[in-house]
């Protein structure tokens, strides 16, 4: 059965028929529906929506309940993935991050509001609008204003290009280089990009003269087309453009034949009155002359206006005198607490009573897990009767049993005791992608590393003349002001210098050998490390280990009960770990991911798998606090399973420790968590099967030596929170089993980040808000000298809160005690230095205030911000700094970037330079961090790749098959006097031109080239001749590399290709070179070969274009499969 069939069943019920009949009446009716439970109101509403061709407004008590109701209706009508134009279920939020905080507008909310207002005017179809008291109370511009300030355009319309840009400027749209958020527009040639407040995506309007030739939506992240449109509406932010125009209540904006639904009308009226009162007080306090009545309307005014509408009340109480009361008999879903026997009993009981069972799951995978668990239990119980139920792979918020309509709806997250988060549609901004791009884009003054010449300073793009033709080159400045002009075809030879933040590198001197010596030293060290890793890897694979059994139904049950949805990374890590455990040699896998990204969950699943095979598990952690945290996490997750978890650290008494050691040796403890005390000689396991090590790099040398002995044939899982750079992951693929968790849990609510000047009001408001909802606050102040004064200041601001102080200069035991007290909830606020960034996971702490945020690197801010937002509630991060105007540009950029990044996953990690360096140091040794600081992270990766390739060559030196397919030239340099460039008239933004040059330079396939070509046409219009030549030049370099040329010179109508290496190079014994010689013998007039300074070259004449060059080189390519 399907959702549609459930709705049909509701439509046929006498109760829905009665509601329908009342609402068909022309006179406004008051209805009260009693007895509705959990998500049942959304099914009743859906049945009425399908029967009545009218607009319905649903007012729920809170934003959260409104969002869940909205999600339920989206599920029922399958609207979640629909485009804006096709949507009928709309969400109406307030315009602000918090109700009526007029200085905190929220672009996403404004967009959703504007979309709703636009839809009401535009569409003839009925809508379902879901809202809550604060949003309903906020006034909106009237319909005439909305219409007058909007512009409707169709494909083929005659509109002046200048008129369009003038309109956008007049409507307060901001002109930018690239459109990434609502209210922006950009102009490029005959193209206008505009992000209207009437669609989730921005529009790209292409003109032919003054005629609109095409219109399409595009993705802000990559700036590429999503869908073509025939008609669009451009709507500004009406809050900005309508300050002097009177606004009206939302209730007067909608059609009078609309129907209002209230879950609790009494609460709605009281809430609106309370918000208006607060707003009034704020205005009086700020001595503002504006009137509250211009912004919101009161609860009593709402009640008076409702007299003209049909009103349905549902919930516990009814405010208006109802004309009719409709009763449903229902109850909410029972709390099964993962008791599947109890669930089966309930399902069977419903079937006996002719109630159909439906289990709604978040996806098909969860439905399969559920089937597996229920089938396993039933087969063990050996009952002849099969439990009857249907699964529907669509999520609803809360389950219920409706005795009236004979329907029982269950939810998987309630069965498994998982958290279910609502989703409010957010505008898909590309701000994050562009911020990362800006960080990595070269700006004049940035340091770069050239693979042959070392560290220099980028001085911009310069147009130079070559044989009377214009060309673009990169200007680099070295020590003593020496200049180097680099061809745009050699961009792959330079990399932006990324070292430790705030430390400027030394410039190299051109013409000296210092750079080459450093490069070779780095390469040698990398090879040594890689050899050792490969040797260890091979030795482990040769030894014997315990092969664990495949997953049991208990394993399925544990995994299905995880409170969050698995992220793809987490799922892959789990699968990889379990596959390793089932192999007959010991596992040695490293799992890398930030705190709270789900590493511990993977470890718990691995530990449980080991325990179900009667093996013991040791979990080794670096600190006593972490031992306690892991103990709590493991105990809570495994609470419903027959697993004995214990922990040992120096806080335990000698007697307690002795007892734990005895029980461990007797096999009565399954999982033991502890600090280095775990590897003491007196700790003996009865049958150790799995060792889990958290943050191995934090242990001393002696502990690591003990671990090596312990790890010989025991499966080992290592966890680390320091990110390992992506490039390093690929390079070490063959030397280490690595799982990377880059994405945070899907149900995680993004942290709201706000940038403020230091203010007692901000601090007071933030702390009081968090403590009032039962939460805790981190206050980060990184100066130990005056940390006590700062703590005292917090006490003065908030006299009722309990304040703790933590910093690195406290004695170890005292610091641990402060942290433990904070974890236990003895303090409301912890004033601390950056020690809080390391590994602390306190779900109850959901506000962090960072003082003097301008002094932190991007990676430090990222890690500190990551301390909050781990629970199922909204978290806040307040960055306090002096006024932005007093800070330097880099500090401003950092603070703006961290403020704009709402979700911090893999997309952001590329900007985490300090973390990358730290991660590389942890994997490859501290000395490597030193090398990276000298040569830059990107260049280090290039050298690392080269070293790994050379190592592979040494390893496979006698492998003839590998040699046949070997490529002897990695990159071919191109020198030419042809005009191959991106003209300024085509792309005027220098950084974007440079970015595209770099992208082209790194392309390795025909498909990739074709893709970039289409992207350029999409974004900038038809491709000019010079850019077409640039594309051909890329192909020429590929062909030249395959032939064996390391350099091609195209000048004065001649083309010379210079062969790779010296005369003793392996290339000259290859089939590729033999093929060139054969071609030369057979075509002596086509080209000529010569030798100069031990370098062999091939010369072609009459080469007037890149296309001719391509044709002349094509026959020289050797194809290994061709027959001689």
Protein Blocks (a to p, Z undefined) as FASTA:
>chain_A
ZZklmmmmmmmpmklmmmmmmmmpmbdcddddehiahjlmmmmmmmmmmmpccddddddf
blklmmmmmmmmmmmnopmlpcfklpcbdcdddfbfbghilklccfklmmmmmmmmmmmm
mpmbdcdddddfklmmpccddfklmmmmpccddehiacdfklmmmmmmmnopacdfbdcb
ghiacdehjaccdddfkbfbdcddddehjacfbdcdddfklopafbdcfbdcddddfklm
mmmpccddfklmpcfkbccddfblmlmmmmmmmmmmmmmmmmmmnopabdfklmpccfkl
mmmmmmmpccddedjbdfbdcfbdcdddddddddekopaklmmmmmmmmmmnopacdddd
fblklmmmmmmmmmmmmmmnopabdcddddddbddfbdcddfklopacddfklmnopacd
ddddddddfklmmmmmmmmpccehiacddfklopaddebjadddeehiacdddddddehh
iacdddfklmmmpccddddehiacddddehiaklmmmmmmmmmmmmmmmmmmmmmmmmmm
mpccdddddddfklmmmmmmpmbacdfklmmmmmmmmmmmmpcbdcdddddddehilpmm
mmmmmmmmmmmnopacddddfbfklmmmmmmmmmmmmmmpccddddddfkbcfklmmmmm
mmmmnopafbdcddfklmpmklccfbdcbdcdehkllpcfklmmmmmmmmmmgccddddf
bdcdfklmmmmmmmoccdddfbdcfklccdddddddddfklmmmmmmmmmmnopacdddd
fbfklmmmmmmmmmmmmmmbccddddfkbcfklmmmmmmmmmnopafbdcddfklmnopa
cfklccdcdehkllpcfklmmmmmmmgokaccdcddddddddfklpcfklmmmmmmmmmm
mbacfklmmmmmmlmmmmmmmmnojklmmmmmmnojklmmmmmmmmmmmmmmmmmmmmmk
lmmmpcfbfbdcdddfbdcdddfklmmclklmmmmmmmmmmpcbfklmmmmmmmmmmmno
padfklmmmmmmmmmmmmmmmnopabdcdeehiacdddehjfkbmklmpmklmmmmmmmm
mmmmlpccddeehiacdddehiabfklmmmmmmmmpccfkbcZZ
